[in-house]
Amino acid sequence: MIRILQIEVDDVRAADATDLQRVLQEVASNPTQARALQGSIVLGFEPFEVEGVPLTADPVVMAYVRAAHAAVPHLFYFLAPEEELGAVLFFIVANASPGEIQVIDGNPHVAPSDELVRLLTRHLVETARFAQAMADDAEGILLRLAHGSGQADMLKVAAYALAEVDASIS
């Protein structure tokens, strides 16, 4: 079941993810509740939606997405992984430099820099560690994100993140 979490307009405009962080911290205090929400949340930006214009084209929304991932480094744990819902794409576009983004048929395509891949990997590592702390399936979660991302080489990035997590446990 997908749950749309509408983000307050003022929070989006201010790129302030404090409310999101607080809500997810409360959820994380109960692993059973966290596992129930895993992979089910879509951030909603309804007032910013314009027909025919992807949200990834809105710099205000992308600034909020950056802030949300900075405030909750394991945010991917809660986000729905399906490609059409855009969790990974939003992260990549929000953190890409303008030169990395091409718009093809109205949709953004990113050739990520090594720096962007490292940032994505760090967030995937945090997601896997959080999943482990919640007694959840870190590998399955990262693989669902990778398969649902629609991004080339995402499986390699997910595998690298898992290897990093495994190495830190050993």
N, C-alpha and C positions, 0 to 999 in steps of 0.2 A: 504494500500500500504506500503510495507516494503522498507525502505531506508537504504542502506548500507553506513555507514560513515567510510571511510577508514582512519585509523590512521597512521600518518607518522612514518616510521621506526625509525627515530631518537627519536621521542617522546616515542615510545614503549620501545626502548632500555634504555632510560633515566628515564622511568616511570614518564614522565612529561605530565600531563593532562591539562596543562595551556590552550592550544589551544581549547580543548574540553570545558573546563569551560567557556572560553570567548564566544564561539559560542552559548552555551546554555544560558548564561546570556543575550546575545542579543535577543535570541528567547523569553526568559522569560519576557522581557520588553514589549512584546505584547501578552497578554493572548489569543487572537484569534489565533495567529500563534502557540503559545505553545500547545493549545488544538488540533490544526491540526496535530501536530507532535507527540502527545501523543501515546505511544505504537507502534511506527512505525520505530524506529531506531535500527539497528544492528551495533555494532562496528565491523569494518573489520580489519583483521590482515593478509591480503593476503600474504605478503612476508614470514610470519611465518608459513603458512599452509603447512603441509607435509601429503601426502596421507597416510591414515591408522593410523595417530597419532593425537589424539584429541588436540586441542589448550590448553585444561586444563592441559596437561602434560608439557607445556612450561613455565618454571618459569619466563621468561622475560615477556611473555604476562600476566601471572597472577599478576606480580608486577604492570604492567600498569593498570589492572582491579582494583586492590586495590587503586592505585593512583587516578583513575577516580572517584571511589565512594567516596573517601576522599575529592576530589575537588568539586564534585557535589553530595552532600548527597541525593538528590532527583532524582538521575540518573534513577532509576527504572521507573519514570514517563514517560520518553522518550523511554525506551527500549521496544522492542517487547516482549510480554510475552510468546510466544509459546515455549514449552519445547524443540523442536528441535533447536531453536535459542539460548538457553542456558543462558539467562540473569541471572536467579536466581542461576543456577548451577555454572556459572562462578564466581559469587560473593561468593558463599559458598566455592568452591574449593580454590579460591584466598585467602580467609581469614582463612581457616582451617589449623590446624597444621598437619604435615606429619602423625602423628599417627591416625588422624581422617579419613584419606583417604584410601580407598581400591580400587584397580583396578580390576574390574570383566568384563571379555570379552572385555578388552580394554577400558572400560568406567569407569570414577571415580564414586565412591559411598562414601558418607560422612555420618558418624554418628556424627552430630555436638555436640560440647560441649555446656554447658549452656552459656558460654561466647560468642560463635559464634551465638547462637540463640539471645542473647541480642543485639549483633551488628546488625544482620539482622533486628531485630525488630526496632532498632533506625533508620535504613535506610528506613524501611517501614513507620514509623511515619513521617519522613521527606518528603517522597513521598506523603503521605496523606495530610500533611499540605500544601505542594506545590500545590497539586491538588485543595484543597479548595481555596487557594490564586488565582488560575487561574479560579475559578468558575467552576470547573470540578467535576466529580463524584468520590470522593476518595474511597468510598466503592467498587464501580464497578472495579476500577483500581486495588486495592489490591486483590480482588477476582479473577480477570483475571490472575494476577501474581501468585497467589496461585494455581489455577487450572492448569496453564501452566508450573508450576515449575517442576513437576514430583517428588517432594520431599514429603516424608511422613510428616504429621503433619504441613504442610505449611498453611493449612486453620486455624489451631489454632493460629499460629504465626500472620497471617494477622488479625484475629479477635482480638487478644490481642493488636496489633498496633492500630486498629480502636478504641478500647475501650480507649486506652491511649490518642488518639487525642480527642475523645469526652469528656473525663474527663478534658482535658486542656482547652476546650472551655467553659465548664459549670462553 
